Amino acid sequence: MVWQIPENGLTLSLTEPVVILEGHSKRVGIVAWHPTARNVLLSAGCDNAIIIWNVGTGEALINLDDMHSDMIYNVSWNRNGSLICTASKDKKVRVIDPRKQEIVAEKEKAHEGARPMRAIFLADGNVFTTGFSRMSERQLALWNPKNMQEPIALHEMDTSNGVLLPFYDPDTSIIYLCGKGDSSIRYFEITDESPYVHYLNTFSSKEPQRGMGYMPKRGLDVNKCEIARFFKLHERKCEPIIMTVPRKSDLFQDDLYPDTAGPEAALEAEEWFEGKNADPILISLKHGYIPGKNRDLKVVKKNILDSKPTANKKCDLISIPKKTTDTASVQNEAKLDEILKEIKSIKDTICNQDERISKLEQQMAKIAA
């Protein structure tokens, strides 16, 4: 299910998804938006299939159902979304071209242990993996997809049994490793020089983490030199963990904040499915991130009678004004929807404020009494 978060965040629980995508035969455990194309979503389920959807039309356009013989642990897009890499229970790491529907590179027994692995793409095209050795030691490794015979680097860490979840910041080339059940976050810098994966430091706390979320770079406070913010899941609460680089100057630190990937799509879904690639559109964080107006997701189910005429055919002139009026009415409907949503949001806010005022008045009355 795909949900639209309202402009100013949630004031009420959402009950209606914008679209329901049906195609998997078993539970879906992985979803990942395409990094540069609008409305392109990847999903992977316990049916060992990967489906890539055009959410704007609600269609499954690519179905990779014969590449994995066992459970898929995770899937990661590369920087421009032309490739994906996967880690699977069969101990293989695969690099896949989803549009050609072929495996470009593959490594058997990337980590020899039986416990779960993870694999993510880095900005330079290399693949970073975490897993376990045969002796159940936790490992991390760096691979070049052009030659996966031997890893570029392989490090053994400790004998804890929590699966290491990698979070990657392409702007600073730092990888944060959060172990399930650990109470620490280790972080490493990836460089071009040996040993390639350099240990930096460890953040430690008392409570173990049940899971971890990661704030996109544009959500960080640049005035406080914040370079990462995690959301640590406890049994009954979610705790923000903020990582900062101490600097004496109050000026914008451009070495910490190179231009970063913004929220605007570089391609439309149709362009990507037709074979085009584009790098992320970068934005500066010099004056903090100023969010643009949210684009509401409009799902338009495809009508086969509505298909475009081919380029060589002479276009039927009568159909052109029809198309224009259709577009105009769709735009008017969208505008109307937007206004109605805004009215509802304002009403909700007023309602909440009324409740708050009456509570405060009650408190005042108690104090006065």
Disulfide bonds with the S-S distance in Angstrom:
none
